Amino acid sequence: MRVQAEIVGITDGSYAGKRGEVEQWVVTLLDRGEHPRCKSTFDLELDEEQAAKLPSHDTKLVGKLLTVAVTDFRGVFGGRQRVRGEIVEIKA
């Protein structure tokens, strides 16, 4: 499924997982596709390979539109939706 969304925020962090230190990037998105739209924001989890494709991990990307090919939905952190997928395109 392809989703057009606006980047609301980017968070990078690390935590101690079962197999050692895990570094994870999370992009918070707001749906900007055709109607009907999702009313709440959702998070896109990026692995190291996908995060390396982004121009930078700072606030310069906030407000830009992107297209995401979603492959998996998960409900985590108090019912917040997290998705996994590939970033197809970043628009200005």
Secondary structure, DSSP 8 states (H G I E B T S, - for coil): -EEEEEEEEEEEEEEEETTEEEEEEEEEEEE-SSSS--SS-EEEEE-HHHHHHSS-SSGGGTT-EEEEEEEEEEEETTTEEEEEEEEEEEE-
